[in-house]
Amino acid sequence: MNNALEVTFRGMSPSTSVQEAIQQWVGRLEHAYGQIQHCSVVISQPHQHQRHGKLFHVHVDLTVPGRDIAVSREPARGDDHENVYVAIADAFRAARRQLQDHARIRRGQVKRQAA
């Protein structure tokens, strides 16, 4: 799946160490759910806050059989998204929870409600 990973930096310089951290998180997701077909990550630093410093936004889009998963982590009060690695970890943990839910549904362990 390494060829299907796209990392985009907006409003900041590309960073090799951030990209490596993202690759490690994707590896963890693949360990949890091995059928990831595509992963796109966008890290943005939209504007500077005088009081809060640099706040990072992280968007993770995953494509797995039968579903597209989108996770967006915007800084909120109390979030420590001044650290890009914390923002990335928050987004990937949320993606992992959604992947685990998707896996349970596919295995038939969770019944879906009829619409």
C-alpha positions in Angstrom: 0.0 0.0 0.0 3.0 2.3 0.3 2.6 3.5 -3.3 -1.0 4.5 -2.6 -0.1 7.0 0.1 -0.3 10.7 -0.7 0.8 13.3 1.7 0.1 17.0 1.0 1.4 20.0 3.0 -0.6 23.3 2.9 0.6 26.5 4.4 3.8 24.9 5.6 7.0 23.4 4.3 7.2 19.7 3.6 8.9 17.8 6.3 10.6 14.4 6.0 10.1 13.6 9.7 6.4 14.4 9.5 6.1 12.2 6.4 7.8 9.4 8.2 5.5 9.7 11.2 2.5 9.5 8.8 4.0 6.3 7.2 4.3 4.8 10.6 0.7 5.6 11.4 -0.4 4.1 8.1 1.5 1.0 8.9 -0.4 0.7 12.2 -3.7 1.1 10.3 -2.6 -1.6 7.9 -1.8 -3.9 10.8 -5.3 -3.2 12.2 -7.1 -3.6 8.8 -5.0 -5.0 6.0 -7.3 -4.1 3.1 -6.5 -0.4 2.8 -6.3 0.5 -0.9 -5.5 4.2 -0.7 -4.6 6.8 1.9 -4.5 10.5 1.4 -3.3 12.8 4.2 -3.5 16.6 4.1 -1.7 18.7 6.8 -2.5 22.3 6.8 -1.6 25.3 8.9 -4.3 27.7 7.7 -3.4 30.8 9.7 -1.3 32.0 12.6 -2.9 32.7 15.9 -1.2 35.2 18.2 -2.3 33.6 21.4 -2.3 29.9 20.4 0.7 29.8 18.1 0.6 27.4 15.1 -2.4 25.2 15.0 -2.4 22.2 12.6 -5.4 20.7 10.7 -5.1 17.1 9.6 -7.4 15.3 7.1 -7.1 11.6 6.5 -9.0 9.9 3.6 -8.9 6.1 3.4 -10.3 3.9 0.7 -11.1 0.3 1.7 -13.3 -2.3 0.0 -16.9 -1.2 0.4 -16.3 2.2 2.0 -14.4 5.5 1.9 -13.4 6.8 5.4 -12.8 10.5 5.9 -11.4 11.9 9.2 -10.8 15.6 9.8 -9.1 16.9 12.9 -9.5 20.6 13.4 -8.0 22.2 16.5 -10.6 22.8 19.3 -10.3 24.3 22.7 -8.0 22.2 24.9 -6.5 20.3 21.9 -2.8 20.4 21.7 -2.7 20.8 17.9 0.2 23.2 18.2 2.3 20.1 17.8 1.9 18.6 14.4 2.6 15.1 15.7 -0.2 15.3 18.2 -2.6 16.4 15.5 -1.5 13.5 13.3 -1.9 11.0 16.1 -5.5 12.3 16.9 -6.5 12.0 13.3 -5.1 8.5 12.8 -6.6 7.2 16.1 -10.0 8.4 14.9 -9.4 6.7 11.5 -8.4 3.5 13.3 -11.7 3.5 15.3 -13.7 3.9 12.1 -11.7 1.1 10.4 -12.3 -1.1 13.4 -16.1 -0.4 13.2 -16.1 -1.1 9.5 -14.3 -4.4 10.0 -16.9 -5.4 12.7 -19.7 -4.6 10.3 -18.1 -6.6 7.5 -17.6 -9.6 9.8 -21.2 -9.4 10.8 -20.5 -8.6 14.4 -22.6 -5.5 14.3 -26.0 -5.2 12.8 -26.8 -2.2 10.7 -30.0 -0.4 11.2 -32.4 -0.5 8.3 -33.0 2.8 6.7 
